[in-house]
Amino acid sequence: MKTVIEAALVGDSHASVMIKSGEARGLEFRRAIAAAAPNFIGAEFTTAQDGRTRFQISSLRQDEALFGAERTERFARKAAKLDVLFRQAFDLRLPIYANVGMTAIHFVRDLTTAAQANGQDGTLISARIARAAARDYIAGYLRFYGTLVRMAPQVTCVFGPTRFLPENRHIWMAYDQVMAGHLADMGIRILDLRSAFGGDDLLLDRRYYKDPGDDLVHANDRWGLEVVQAIRKDLAEAAQSMATDHI
Amino acid sequence: MSSVNPYSRLPRRAYWRTSVARAARTGTVLPGLWTPKFSLTRDDPILTAGSCFAQHISRALVQAGFTWRQAERPPHGLNDKTARDFGYGIFSFRTGNIYTTRMLAQLLDWTLEPDSQDHETWADGDTHLDPIRPQIEPGGFETIEELFMARRATLSAIRRGVQESSVFIFTLGLTEGWMNCRTGLRYAACPGTMGGQFDAELHRFENLQYPDILNDLDKIRTQLRQINPAIRMLLTVSPVPLAATAAADSHVLTATTHSKSVLRAAAGHFQSLHPDVDYFPSYEIVTNPGLNRQMFQDDRRSVTADGVDYVMQHFLQGLGIDGPTVDLPDLQDSRIQDAVAKATEAQDIICEEIALDRFNEDRD
């Protein structure tokens, strides 16, 4: 039996895990808008001549000289699909659950890789510096969420799997803190499930690792399903809370 | 009738009238002021460290197209302003100002033997300051572990930077400093001024003298060559006066002259002892009244942008390198340029020592 969750789920490969594992148990989002993370990096919403909001991938992914004709065409097709799904979600006034930019791994990787290129150990920075770097790093995501807030009745963000190494935990947490803080300032709710899926240090528990085939980045279907169930519960509670407010 | 004597065949530069007085009249550079002892090209990786004037040198080297080595780069994604606030991009390493030779020797000691480093920290509310660079982390480090982690990054960057560079430019700033008389730790600033608490029993003022500076320079050269036997040193003396003196019964003017004279004399003598050590006379260019240039801003401490340009023109001329076209302003126009430069640079050059002026209650 299929149950439709009256919301749109917007996200990257972690959202794909949620979507697939939810669908395997008959839980479907009204709109599932998922694509690999690079599709959202540098992406933006623009206003078309007809006044409608359009999704656009970054100009980098439109660079045929860089990616070749075949790949840029594939990127463009994906972008067009996302554009349609976003428009439908906006038209349907669906509440949005999103994880775009909510997994610190890209930030941590970029930071440590750039440092390594200079012969430095990128983990030897303070949380304060990591937060300062994160503030600049998330600027594009915040613009993205700015549009979601404007177009959807409610936006809620969920963190991706917290799969940090002990030496970069402080950087990961700094990113999460900055991202969550800025999103909250924009009126976005944070559905923080990190402690439910991890220990005191918030590291994702091993039971959520793929086995076999763990890639040190993603979580398994169990994680995906539990996030979907948590979203469903959150949505129900939010609806109940709104109903209570109206009494 | 005078006979031929040692003065009769000297070049123009040896005479005040044909060098300094002429340059003062024309506003041009002093030909032959500095003849480098070793070649230095734009491709040679150069490190800079030292007092706040060294920040000008870092920037001027970049502007002139030299390979200024930023051995400790800011984390990816940190914008330039924030990076500077956190002490990146000012010197080759995130050291903050290194005012004394003793501070540099201490840092190089720790670079060579990290286990030998002192572990004193300054508590500042819930945060912690590094007493060898108290202003490096705005707001302070949130944990002591982070403080030493950041120090480990800097010591590692120093080692790597020295290994991979051709020249280490060190700008000597002060002779006055403060130390912990029990542990021997040299502080970047007097405890109680930028952090920590002053304890008269524990904290001792030291005013390094000529032999001390020479010994330190010798130690520094040995330390640098332990890491990179081919590295060469280029010494300069900061023309920036002391913000304050703690020397007993001293006036800040005479203390400044004393301090700079000792540093200048020691640097000059030290370079004469070693073919791999040179001295560049930025101090003389800025401070000598004979050149008749407006070198200091209204605070009579900060060097004007024009002054820095003028210094770097001599640097490039000495190396036989054409610099970028830098139009030196007419002396009459320099006030306008200075006003603009002052406005832009007031927030830009990080001179921790000026913090001492906070304690100046203007009393007799």
Interface residues (C-beta under 8 A of the other chain):
Chain A: F107 D110 L111 T113 A114 A115 N118 G119 Q120 D121 G122 L124 I125 S126 A127 R128 I129 A130 A132 A133 A134 D136 Y137 H170
Chain B: E72 R73 P75 H76 G77 L78 N79 T82 F86 E137 P138 G139 F141 E142 E146 L147 M149 A150 R152 A153 S156 A157 R160
